Amino acid sequence: MFQATISPVGPRRGGTKFALGIVIALLMLACARPADAQCTTNSDCLWPVGCGYAGSLTVPIVVAGPVELRNLVLADRPVCTPVPPSGAFTISSFFDVFVEVSLDGGATWAPKAAPGISGLMALTPTTPPGSNPRGFDTEMLSLNIGGGTLPGGILIRESPTQASVGHANDTSLGGGQFKIDSFFDIFVELSIDGGNFWTPAGQPARLLLGTGNPTAARVSTWGAVKAYYR
């Protein structure tokens, strides 16, 4: 969360106006950021129907020589997996995966889509049964992208050695509406030789949950990402 502290200053001419201008500008930037990791849906499911996870539009998530990847998006297909009343559980889900690929060190980027990619996730409750919201620690156990959907020889997978963890809160709003707050810090690995050698990302890519319905197209919003790939 952004915080600004204003320290007392002497009677320098224009100092108060200058400081106030900085604060107003920073507040405008903070307010312009989209709401993070949130989706409202009429399906009480995990993963929520009509929602998806989106990463950074600009920061590469993994680099192997001239090959770079960014803007990883996992759009959940409309299959509802009800949450059991208690206990840990796993979900085998299908995602439509979008990613941008650069073959020239980031000079140019090309969008790629991989439909119907399977992923396996584990969820462990962090709140008692019947709570509202219900909380879950989450971990993505497997995700493999390739098989002809990416340029020759390029494959992406969730790291088999580093845990890709996150959290989810499921809040009932009443009237059949549910708010899901969720994120993943996912470690991915990149192969450019068909899986013989894998290059791990130096840090996890944070994927934030958002609505899958197109919204006013602002940069860095899930609506803009979906509109871009339509």
N, C-alpha and C positions, 0 to 999 in steps of 0.2 A: 504494500500500500504506500502511495506517495505521501510524504509529509514535507511541509515547508516550514522552516523556522526563520523568523525575522528578528535579527538582533538590533538593539538600540543603536542608532547612529547619531553623530553630531549634527550641527546645524548646517551641514554642507548643502549648498543650494541645489534643489532638485532631487536630493537624496530620497525623500519620502515618496515622491512620485515615481522615481526610478524603481524603488523596491516594490511599490504597489503594482507597477506595470509587470515586473517579473512574476509576482505571485499570480496575477490575473492570467498571464500567458501560460504559466505552468498548470493552473487549474483548468484552462481551456483544453490543454493537451490531455490532461487526465480524463476530463469528461468526454473527450472525443474517442477514447479507447472503447471498443466494444465490450459488452458484458462477457466475462470469461466463463467457460466451462459450464454452460447452462442450456437446457432445452426443456420446453414445455410440450407435453404430448397427452393424448387421450388414451394411451396404452400403458398400463402399469407393467412394463416389461424391462428386462435388462438383457441385451441392450435395447434402449428405447426405440420403438418404431418411429421412423421419420427423423431420426437424429443421426449425427455422424461426428467423427473426430477429425480435426484439422490442425496441421502443424504450421510452422512459419512459412510465409510467402517468399521470404528473401534469404534466410540463413540456411546454407547447405547443411544437411543432416549427416552426410558421410561423403568422403572423398577418396577415390582410388586413382591416382595419377590424373589424367585429364578428365576422368568421369566424376561428375558431381550430381547429387540428388538433393532436391528441396521440395517444399510444399506437399508433404505427404498427407493424404486425405483418406480416411476410412469411412465410407458411407454404408450404413447398415441396411441390409435388405429387409423388406417388411415381413419378418417372421418373428412372432412374439414368443419369448421364453419367459413364462411366469416364474416369479421368485418363490422358492419354497418357504414355508412359514418359519423355518429355523434351520441352522446349521450351514456349514460351508458347502459350496457346490461349484461345478464347472459348467461353462457354456461353450458349445461348439457352434460358432456363428459363421455367417457368410458376409463378406464385405465386397462392395465395389471399390477398388483401390485406384486412386489417382496420384500421380507423382510427376514432377518435372525433372527431366534428365538433360544434363549438359555433357557433351562429348569433347568440349574444347576448353576445359578449365573455367567454365562459368561465363564465357563470352556470349554464348547463345543458349537458349533453353527451349526444350520441346516437351509439351504435355503428353503423358502416356496414361492409358487406362487399362486396368486389369479387372474384368468383371468376375464376380463369383469366387473370390479368394476366401478360403476357409481359414479360420483362426480359432484358437482354443484359449479361453480365459478362465481364471479361477477367482472366486469371490468368497470372502470370509466376513461374516457379519461383525460389526463393531458396536451394535446397539442391541438391546434385548428384543425378543419377539414382540410384535405389536407396536413398536415405537413409530413415531412420525416426527421427523423423518427417520427412515431406516438408513443406516450407514454400512458401507462395505469397504474393506481393503481389497484391492483388485491387483491381479497380475496377469499380463499377457504371456501365455506359455508357448505359443507358436504362431507364426505368420510367415508364409513363404510366397514370394511374388516373383513371377518369371514365366517360363513356359511359353515363349513366343510373344508375350505382350510387351516386352522391353526389347531394345536393340540387341543384336546378336551377342549371346554369351553373358548378358547382364542379368544377375539375379539379386534379389533382396530377401533377407530373412531376419526374423527376430533373433537376437543373440542367444545361442544355447548356453552361454557361460555367464551372462550378466542379466540379472532380474529386471524386467520391465514392469514396474509397479505403479500404482496410482490409488485413487479413491473415488467412491461414488456415494452420493446421498440421494435417496428417493423420497420425495415429499408429496403427500396427497394434499391437493389444493381444494378438494371437494368438487362436486358436480362432474365427476369423471375426468378431472384434469390432474396431471402429475407434473411436478418439476423435478428434473434430474440434473444434478450437478456432478460433473465427473471430469477427470483428467487422467492421462497416462504419461509417464516418463519412459519412453520406449527406446531401448538400445537396438540398433539395427546393424547388420553387416552387409557389405557389398562385395559381390564377385563379378569380375569382368571376363572370366574364362570358363563360364559354365559350371562353376561350383568347385573347381579344383583348389582355388585359393580364395580366402575371405579376408576382407579388410574391415575391421570394426570401426564404428564411429567413436570419436574421441570423447563424446558426451551424449547423454540421452536427448532425444527430441521430445519436447512436451507437446502432446496432442490434447486439445481442448474440445470438449463436447459442445455442439451447437445445433441449432435447428436446421433441418434439411430443406425447409421451404425457402424459396428465393425471397430475399428482402431487398430493401433499397441497397443498391450496389455501392458499398463503401469498401475501400481497401482494407484487407485483414478481417473481413467478416465472412462467416460461413456462407451467407447468401451470395456474396461476390464470387466465392470459390465455386459454388454450384452453378451460378450463371455463366462463369467462365468456361466450364466444361460441358455445358449443354450444347 
